[in-house]
């Protein structure tokens, strides 16, 4: 039969998308589990790996899961099992681990043949009453076994442990919460169904990550809880320790789903690439046995400001991350984005339904058992005759029929049970002249061994009978009113909080806003040198002591034999530096970003500070205190071939990573020098052959940033511009 390829693709893709959404990537809003997680836990339950059992090999657990419920290979099942055992991923672990299950450092777990596991007590709460018809079951993949569609989940797993996953066209990212706070929020909703989300947030202020950390700001939490979508900023917890002139930054808690090794590598890369200066080393002193699961020690160089470095680490390293809140889960088999209140209500409705179904199951069982006990009470009143019938009947079926036909007079039953007990039995069976066994009662009697039948005692049976009658009354009262079921759910939440809740780990603080790192930098005057071969450095002006007119001076820098200082100027640490290259490019730097060195060192190659091309050199560095009010200043540029270009300084106030074009150069030309000029300044250009020209800067009209400029001086065939001087008409040249 011919098929339309477009229709087939559409139908097949839709089938695939729904399979990923419902059967793989998204959790159920009721028990908070994806199918793979649920099947692993059920398989462990089937194997009897409860909290009080011994641990069992993970290879066996994976094999049982694959055999019964999840035929997708150990490469999928084992990592899921491992994650449920990691206390840095789960707020409350569902699997108790034995062996190497990985570490917060980022080390992988051992192979499943070496590790063992069992369920934790709180995981047992997920499957409490699973055998009491509390949830629906379905056939497994080959129809040989039955698996639950959802777990009874006495524990609010989705809200406490969170979940994340990427489906087709949608994703979920539910952060972990504190169990005690979730229980309080659930109780608040049960007591007042009309409670608002802001009121809920008084007891449930925000996510509580297993690795702790600090959430900066509440606005993202409010948006996430109100609409189901939001973002929060999560920071590592760090302390600064200063002893004498040395300082350390100690990281004690890291953001959720980060690893210590990844953090250390990221910080080392920042130091190696000189994105952050002032760090001399980083080491990992973490020790779970010593009570320090996270302790990253960052050594600060002498003279560096640890507060500034910590602020830079938050900005550039994974010590600060943005955590998404996407409260998306399956509700009645459909993906829905929920508010935090709606998500809690899903769990509460599920628990109410589980309690109702459990109570109906217990009620049926209690009534069935009381019916059997009533038959045993009838049998006790004429026990000898009952035993004779069972012995003489040729078959069990004929014995059952004979027992049903056997009648016991009311007076005989009253003598056997006592008047008070007989009166209670009459309330259930009615006031009859004779009493006979039903088919079910006769079946229960003939299944008993003669020794058991002969050992029946009315007092013991009556004790069990009366106890069951009391339970039946309790069950019927419970299911007669939804308020009673709500009270039972409330009682469960109270018990869960008392048994499992622990203190909040994640702190929530106010908004951090946009951190202005310049405020953390001490503004001091620095002497900056750039050598002809491109070595640059800065050092405080205070390094050079003041000398009198006849002083010999001090060495300001050490250079190689064929090198010399090309530029020397003074600027403050918070000043901007406009770095123009011989290729006409412009790069921005802040003075504090330059490497600080001692008086006799040669500095660092500028190619390690800026992204320069081969053969590209720095032609000029222009210090600028501020671009505000820069309208009266212009930049004038001179090229090797005699072109000059004047552009307002304000056009260079927007830095870009990688630099921008400062001047468009013709082929074979290069930028020689750049200077900052005022409206009253004059310009002097000097060539290699000794030619010079002097003109008013106003003679060079302003042009755009990408222009080539205008002719400044005509040069001969073998000549070239070698320098430019900004002159004050009323000043002196020394």
Helices and strands as residue ranges (DSSP letters): H 5-20, I 21-25, H 35-46, E 56-57, H 58-68, H 74-83, E 95-98, E 116-119, H 121-126, E 137-139, E 146-148, H 157-161, E 163-166, E 171-174, H 179-191, H 197-200, E 214-216, H 219-227, E 229-235, E 237-243, E 246-253, H 260-272, E 279-284, E 296-300, H 306-316, E 320-326, E 328-331, E 334-337, H 340-381, H 383-392, H 396-405, E 407-409, H 410-417, H 419-429, E 434-436, H 439-446, H 450-454, H 458-480, H 482-500, E 507-509, G 517-520, E 525-531, E 535-540, G 541-543, E 565-572, E 576-581, E 585-590, G 591-593, E 604-605, G 606-608, E 618-624, G 630-632, E 634-639, E 643-648, G 649-652, E 660-661, E 671-677, E 681-687, E 692-696, G 697-699, E 710-711, E 721-728
